[in-house]
Amino acid sequence: MLTTALHGPAAPPSDADVLFDGTALDKFRKNSWSVKDGNIVAGKGGLSSGRTYGDMQMHIEWRTPNPPEPEKPGSMGNSGIYIMGRYELQIFDSYSCCIYADGSAGAIYGQTPPMVNVCRKPGEWQTYDIWFKAPVFEGEKLISPARITVLHNGVFIHVNTEIKGPTRHNKTTAYVPHPARLPFFLQGHGSAVEFRNIWIRDLN
């Protein structure tokens, strides 16, 4: 895992849905984001997947701008993965900048910090390997909450961690019933974060 992030993307599994292979954004909904030198560059708004997902394994590689952005410390390398469009796994330059714990890289945003900070320097590729279990509803009732396990650069930062509801800044939000499958999106937050080698295995 560490070698992959440092020296180049590894081939995805044979049963993976490859969302970005370094060429086009055909598997995402159109917006202002772009592809440069084989990488996705974050733009305004969010980049949403064309397909929907529930339980899944996701691999994504990302890097924050180099040099970092000290003139806007709250936005340094700021982005995120909004699983099902509402449960955010934070992306941030936690190597260069200190921020509140549940806003650091690898945090379930606004809820649970990562177990350890394993962020690399700006400009170095980093990996998230994510196993996500979607919440289960029966009518208006929550039967089981969403849970997530995450490897950041090959290190466990969450293990079957409960997601307490849709993620918000400095606010606890209750679950609201939603479909079993929804798109995810990558957040645009004013930083030119780059992404590559994005694939998902559907575990439903």
C-alpha positions as CSV (number, residue, x, y, z in Angstrom):
1,M,0.0,0.0,0.0
2,L,2.8,2.4,0.9
3,T,4.7,1.5,-2.2
4,T,1.7,2.1,-4.3
5,A,1.1,5.6,-3.0
6,L,4.8,6.6,-3.5
7,H,5.6,5.0,-6.8
8,G,2.4,4.9,-8.8
9,P,-1.1,3.4,-8.9
10,A,-1.5,-0.4,-8.7
11,A,-3.9,-2.2,-10.9
12,P,-7.5,-2.5,-9.5
13,P,-9.1,-5.9,-8.9
14,S,-10.8,-7.6,-11.8
15,D,-14.3,-7.0,-10.3
16,A,-13.8,-3.3,-9.6
17,D,-15.7,-0.5,-11.2
18,V,-12.9,1.8,-12.3
19,L,-14.2,5.4,-12.1
20,F,-11.0,7.2,-13.1
21,D,-8.1,5.6,-15.0
22,G,-6.2,8.8,-15.8
23,T,-8.1,9.8,-18.9
24,A,-11.7,11.1,-18.9
25,L,-14.4,11.9,-16.4
26,D,-17.0,9.9,-18.2
27,K,-18.2,8.1,-15.1
28,F,-18.9,11.3,-13.2
29,R,-21.6,13.9,-13.8
30,K,-20.4,16.9,-15.8
31,N,-19.1,20.0,-13.9
32,S,-16.2,22.4,-13.9
33,W,-13.5,19.9,-12.7
34,S,-10.7,19.0,-15.1
35,V,-8.1,16.4,-15.9
36,K,-4.5,17.5,-16.0
37,D,-1.4,15.3,-16.5
38,G,-3.6,12.2,-15.9
39,N,-5.0,13.5,-12.6
40,I,-8.4,15.0,-11.6
41,V,-8.0,18.6,-10.3
42,A,-10.7,19.8,-7.9
43,G,-12.7,22.7,-9.1
44,K,-15.9,24.4,-7.8
45,G,-18.7,22.5,-6.2
46,G,-18.6,18.7,-6.0
47,L,-17.8,15.9,-8.5
48,S,-20.5,13.4,-8.3
49,S,-20.4,9.7,-9.4
50,G,-22.8,8.7,-12.2
51,R,-23.6,5.4,-10.5
52,T,-25.0,4.7,-7.1
53,Y,-23.5,2.6,-4.4
54,G,-24.4,1.1,-1.0
55,D,-22.0,-1.3,0.8
56,M,-18.7,-0.9,-0.9
57,Q,-14.9,-1.1,-0.9
58,M,-13.3,2.1,-2.3
59,H,-9.8,2.9,-3.3
60,I,-8.8,6.5,-4.0
61,E,-5.4,8.3,-4.2
62,W,-5.1,12.1,-3.6
63,R,-2.5,14.8,-2.9
64,T,-2.7,18.3,-1.6
65,P,-1.1,21.3,-3.4
66,N,2.7,21.8,-3.2
67,P,3.6,24.4,-2.0
68,P,0.9,24.4,0.7
69,E,-1.5,27.3,1.1
70,P,-0.6,29.1,4.3
71,E,-2.6,32.2,3.3
72,K,-5.8,30.2,3.9
73,P,-5.1,27.8,6.7
74,G,-8.7,26.6,7.0
75,S,-8.7,25.5,3.4
76,M,-5.2,24.0,3.1
77,G,-5.7,20.9,0.9
78,N,-9.3,20.8,2.0
79,S,-11.6,18.4,0.2
80,G,-13.6,15.3,1.2
81,I,-15.3,12.1,0.1
82,Y,-19.0,12.4,0.7
83,I,-20.1,8.7,0.7
84,M,-23.8,8.5,-0.3
85,G,-23.6,12.2,-0.6
86,R,-23.8,12.8,3.1
87,Y,-21.1,11.0,5.1
88,E,-17.8,12.8,4.7
89,L,-14.4,11.3,5.1
90,Q,-12.2,14.4,5.3
91,I,-9.2,15.2,3.1
92,F,-6.8,17.9,4.4
93,D,-3.2,18.9,4.6
94,S,-2.7,17.7,8.1
95,Y,1.1,17.5,7.5
96,S,1.5,21.3,7.3
97,C,-1.5,22.6,9.2
98,C,-3.1,21.9,12.6
99,I,-6.9,22.0,12.7
100,Y,-9.6,20.8,15.0
101,A,-9.3,17.0,15.4
102,D,-12.5,16.0,13.7
103,G,-11.6,18.2,10.7
104,S,-8.2,16.6,10.1
105,A,-7.3,14.2,7.3
106,G,-9.0,10.9,7.7
107,A,-11.7,12.2,10.1
108,I,-15.3,11.3,9.8
109,Y,-16.0,15.0,9.6
110,G,-17.4,16.7,12.6
111,Q,-17.7,13.3,14.5
112,T,-14.6,11.1,14.9
113,P,-10.9,11.9,14.4
114,P,-8.6,9.4,12.8
115,M,-6.7,7.1,15.3
116,V,-3.4,8.5,14.1
117,N,-2.1,11.2,11.7
118,V,-0.2,9.5,8.9
119,C,-0.4,12.4,6.4
120,R,2.4,12.8,4.0
121,K,4.0,16.1,2.7
122,P,2.1,18.3,0.3
123,G,2.6,17.0,-3.3
124,E,3.1,13.4,-2.2
125,W,0.4,10.9,-3.2
126,Q,-1.7,9.4,-0.4
127,T,-4.2,6.5,-0.4
128,Y,-7.5,5.8,1.2
129,D,-8.8,2.3,1.2
130,I,-12.3,2.4,2.5
131,W,-14.8,-0.3,3.5
132,F,-18.3,1.2,4.0
133,K,-21.4,-0.4,5.3
134,A,-24.5,1.6,4.5
135,P,-27.2,2.4,7.1
136,V,-30.3,0.2,7.1
137,F,-33.8,1.7,7.6
138,E,-37.1,0.1,8.0
139,G,-39.6,2.7,7.1
140,E,-38.8,5.8,9.2
141,K,-36.8,3.7,11.7
142,L,-33.0,3.3,11.8
143,I,-32.2,-0.4,12.1
144,S,-28.4,-0.1,12.0
145,P,-26.1,2.9,11.5
146,A,-23.5,3.3,8.8
147,R,-20.0,1.9,9.7
148,I,-16.6,2.5,8.1
149,T,-13.1,1.0,8.1
150,V,-10.3,3.1,6.6
151,L,-6.7,2.5,5.8
152,H,-4.7,5.8,5.2
153,N,-1.4,5.1,3.5
154,G,-1.7,1.5,4.7
155,V,-2.4,2.3,8.3
156,F,-5.8,1.7,10.0
157,I,-7.3,5.0,11.1
158,H,-10.9,3.7,11.6
159,V,-12.0,0.1,12.3
160,N,-15.7,-0.5,12.0
161,T,-16.3,3.0,13.3
162,E,-20.0,4.0,13.6
163,I,-21.1,7.0,11.6
164,K,-23.5,8.9,13.8
165,G,-25.5,10.5,11.1
166,P,-24.9,13.0,8.2
167,T,-21.7,14.9,8.8
168,R,-21.8,18.6,9.6
169,H,-19.4,21.1,11.1
170,N,-19.8,21.4,14.9
171,K,-23.3,19.9,14.8
172,T,-24.8,16.4,15.5
173,T,-27.4,15.5,12.8
174,A,-29.8,12.6,13.1
175,Y,-30.3,10.0,10.4
176,V,-33.0,10.6,7.9
177,P,-34.2,7.6,5.9
178,H,-32.7,7.5,2.4
179,P,-32.3,5.0,-0.5
180,A,-30.1,2.0,0.0
181,R,-27.9,3.2,-2.9
182,L,-26.8,6.8,-3.7
183,P,-24.0,8.5,-5.6
184,F,-20.9,9.7,-3.8
185,F,-19.2,13.0,-4.5
186,L,-15.7,14.6,-4.1
187,Q,-15.9,18.0,-2.5
188,G,-14.5,21.2,-3.9
189,H,-13.4,23.5,-1.1
190,G,-11.2,26.1,-2.8
191,S,-8.0,24.0,-2.9
192,A,-6.6,22.4,-6.0
193,V,-6.5,18.9,-4.5
194,E,-5.7,16.2,-7.1
195,F,-7.1,12.6,-7.4
196,R,-6.2,9.5,-9.3
197,N,-6.8,5.7,-9.5
198,I,-10.4,5.7,-8.2
199,W,-12.2,2.3,-8.1
200,I,-15.0,0.7,-6.2
201,R,-16.1,-2.8,-5.5
202,D,-19.8,-3.2,-4.9
203,L,-20.3,-5.3,-1.8
204,N,-24.1,-5.5,-1.9
